[in-house]
Amino acid sequence: MERLTISLDNQLSEQFDELMHARGYTNRSEAMRDLIREKLEAERLKEWNEGYCVGTLSYIYDHHESDLARRITSAQHNHHDLTLSSMHVHMDHDNCLEVIILRGPTPSVRNFANLVMATRGVRHGKLHLVPVEITQAQHSPASTLHIHSNPLT
């Protein structure tokens, strides 16, 4: 592990400590590591169109909206190769929150997310991506071949 030393003015240091404590960090090093990972990930994703990713797509919709739930479910089935799992939450009598866990080529995941978020009646859509390296693994001759998704940051 490499050790870095940084200097911060008092005001910036105080603000960082407040953020660190608000997020539940017990030391500055782990908080800095997460901030660096977050920034590296954001920069990588600006140009990340070639590789693979895992991601979460979350959105809210009114389940009374004409045929909307069926259209969203149909979109998931049409992209079953990207959809790993989904969770549906009834927020109140009208609104539902769904979270879909996705994995696949980054352009395909983005296109699917845009399709869902652009569907009339879907609100508060948000896609979070993490670039990954996809590898196949078989841990023993008797086990089945499966996929590993290794985060790049």
N, C-alpha and C positions, 0 to 999 in steps of 0.2 A: 504494500500500500504506500502511496506517495503522500507526503505531508505538504500542504500549501499554507502559506501565511498571507492574510489579507489585512489591509487597513481600511477602516470605515470611519467617517466622521461621526460624532456623537449622535446626531439626529438620526442618521441612517441606521446606526447600530441599535438605537432604541426602537425604531420602527421594525427592524428585523426581529429583535427579541419579542416584541409584541405579537408579530405574525407567527413566530415560532411557537410561542406559548398558546396562542389561539388555536393552532393546528395540532397541539398536543405533543410537540417534540420535546424531548428531555435534554437534547444537546444540539449545539449549533452545527456540528459536522453532519449529522444526518439530515438536518434541514437544508443545508447547503447542497448536499448530494442530490436531494430530491429536486431542488430548484434547478440545478445543472441538468439533471435528466429531463425535466420538464422543458427547459429551453432547447436542449439538443433534439428532443422529440419534435417540438414545434417547428424547428428549422428544417429537420429532415422531412417532415410531412409536407412542407411547402412545395417540394420538388419530387416527392415520393410517388411515382406513378408506375414504376417498373416491378416492384417487388410485391410481397405479400403483407397482409396485416391481419390483426384481430381487432375487433371493435365492438362498441355498444352503440346501438341506435335507440334513443328514447324519444317518445312522443306522447302527446295527449290528444284524445279525440272524443267527440260527443257520440256515444253509441246509438243515439236516436237518428243521427244523420243517415239519410236514405242510402242503404246498401253499403255504407262505408266499411263496416267490420268485415263483410264478405270480400270487398275489394282488397283490403289490406291482407287478409288471410290468403287470398288467391295470389297476391304478389309474393308472399313468403313461400308458398308452394311452388310457384314458378321459378323461384331462386333457392330451392332447397339445398343446392350445393354450397351456398354461402351461409345459410341459417343453421347455427348449432343448437340454439335454444331460444325460447321466448318466455316472457313472464307477463301476465295480464293482471292488473290491479283495478278494482272498482273504487274510484275515488269518492264518488257520491252517486246520486240517482241518475246523473247524466254523463259524467265524464269518466273515461278510462285512461289509465296510463299503461303503456306497453314498453317493454325493454326487450330488444332482440340482440343476442350475441352472434356476431358474424365472424367468419374467417374466410379469406380467399385473396385473389389478386386485388390489389388496392383499387384500380380503376373500376372493377366490378362491384366491390363493396360500396364505393362512393356512388356509383350509378344507381344501385339498388336503394341506398339511403335517400338519394335525391328523389327517386320515384315515389317512395313512401311519403317523404316530407312534403312533396308537391301535390299530393292527393288532396282534393278539396275536402275540407273538414278536419284535416290533421293540423294540430297546433303545437307549438313549443317543441318542434323537432330539433334534436341535437345528436350529432355523430361524433364519437370519440374514437380515434384510431391509434393503434400502437404498431409500428413497423416490426415485423418478425421475419426470421429465417425459418422456413419450413423444412423439416427433415423427417424421414421415415425411420422408424426404429422397430426392432424386434429383440426383446430382452433375453429370450431363450428360444431354442429351436421349437419348443412346444407352444410358444405364445404367438399371437397373431400380429401381423404388421400393423403399426399405428403411426399417427402423425404427432410430431412434436412441433410446437410453435415457440421458438426461442426469441424473446424480445431483443431488439438490437441496441437498446440503451440500458 
